Amino acid sequence: AFAGATVHDFFNWLSVLVLLPLEIATGYLEKLTDLIVESFNIQSGENAPDLLNVITDPLTHSIVQ
């Protein structure tokens, strides 16, 4: 378990060392995330879908039964 945690820690540090400078220099991650979110066509305001209920209603219904 300790070896696995150590590998996970190194992965996290290497991700920060690679992705943080990339994001600061280019804004690539923000642009990519914006494109992904816009592709979902999620409406805001009163017409917004209740996304959490779509996920939880089937499970809640089966538990109540």
Contact map, one row per residue, 1 for C-alpha under 8 A:
11111000000000000000000000000000000000000000000000000000000000000
11111100000000000000000000000000000000000000000000000000000000000
11111110000000000000000000000000000000000000000000000000000000000
11111111000000000000000000000000000000000000000000000000000000000
11111111100000000000000000000000000000000000000000000000000000000
01111111110000000000000000000000000000000000000000000000000000000
00111111111000000000000000000000000000000000000000000000000000000
00011111111100000000000000000000000000000000000000000000000000000
00001111111110000000000000000000000000000000000000000000000000000
00000111111111000000000000000000000000000000000000000000000000000
00000011111111100000000000000000000000000000000000000000000000000
00000001111111110000000000000000000000000000000000000000000000000
00000000111111111000000000000000000000000000000000000000000000000
00000000011111111100000000000000000000000000000000000000000000000
00000000001111111111000000000000000000000000000000000000000000000
00000000000111111111000000000000000000000000000000000000000000000
00000000000011111111100000000000000000000000000000000000000000000
00000000000001111111110000000000000000000000000000000000000000000
00000000000000111111111000000000000000000000000000000000000000000
00000000000000111111111100000000000000000000000000000000000000000
00000000000000001111111110000000000000000000000000000000000000000
00000000000000000111111111110000000000000000000000000000000000000
00000000000000000011111111111100000000000000000000000000000000000
00000000000000000001111111100000000000000000000000000000000000000
00000000000000000000111111100000000000000000000000000000000000000
00000000000000000000011111110000000000000000000000000000000000000
00000000000000000000011111111110000000000000000000000000000000000
00000000000000000000011001111111000000000000000000000000000000000
00000000000000000000001000111111100000000000000000000000000000000
00000000000000000000001000111111110000000000000000000000000000000
00000000000000000000000000111111111000000000000000000000000000000
00000000000000000000000000011111111100000000000000000000000000000
00000000000000000000000000001111111110000000000000000000000000000
00000000000000000000000000000111111111000000000000000000000000000
00000000000000000000000000000011111111100000000000000000000000000
00000000000000000000000000000001111111110000000000000000000000000
00000000000000000000000000000000111111111100000000000000000000000
00000000000000000000000000000000011111111100000000000000000000000
00000000000000000000000000000000001111111000000000000000000000000
00000000000000000000000000000000000111111100000000000000000000000
00000000000000000000000000000000000011111110000000000000000000000
00000000000000000000000000000000000011011111000110000000000000000
00000000000000000000000000000000000000001111101110000000000000000
00000000000000000000000000000000000000000111111100000000000000000
00000000000000000000000000000000000000000011111100000000000000000
00000000000000000000000000000000000000000001111100000000000000000
00000000000000000000000000000000000000000011111110000000000000000
00000000000000000000000000000000000000000111111111000000000000000
00000000000000000000000000000000000000000110001111100000000000000
00000000000000000000000000000000000000000000000111111100000000000
00000000000000000000000000000000000000000000000011111110000000000
00000000000000000000000000000000000000000000000001111111000000000
00000000000000000000000000000000000000000000000001111111100000000
00000000000000000000000000000000000000000000000001111111110000000
00000000000000000000000000000000000000000000000000111111111000000
00000000000000000000000000000000000000000000000000011111111100000
00000000000000000000000000000000000000000000000000001111111110000
00000000000000000000000000000000000000000000000000000111111111000
00000000000000000000000000000000000000000000000000000011111111100
00000000000000000000000000000000000000000000000000000001111111110
00000000000000000000000000000000000000000000000000000000111111111
00000000000000000000000000000000000000000000000000000000011111111
00000000000000000000000000000000000000000000000000000000001111111
00000000000000000000000000000000000000000000000000000000000111111
00000000000000000000000000000000000000000000000000000000000011111
